[in-house]
């Protein structure tokens, strides 16, 4: 089905059998909240810091089984995952150099 750009900030799709076209507003995509924001919002809802950190880790896609996360650890892990995804961090990086 063809899509036409209509008025500023909307998309128009032609209707069936010559009927009026439907207008679908374009909403800007907001980035997901940062882990720190999520953590604080969960604490404001009454969760303990440990519970908020575990739920934040889960929402960020980190493993939570038998692990206790802190907000700092979550941020560090997400940073390292981002570096690895960009190819700026390899499996052997960070190892201690061996003396010859």
ABEGO torsion letter per residue (X at the ends): XBBBBBBBGBBBBBBBGGBBBBBBBBBBBBBBBBAAAAAAAAAAAGBBAAAAAAAAAAAAGBBABGBBBBAAAAAAAAAAAAAAAAGABBAABGBBBBBX
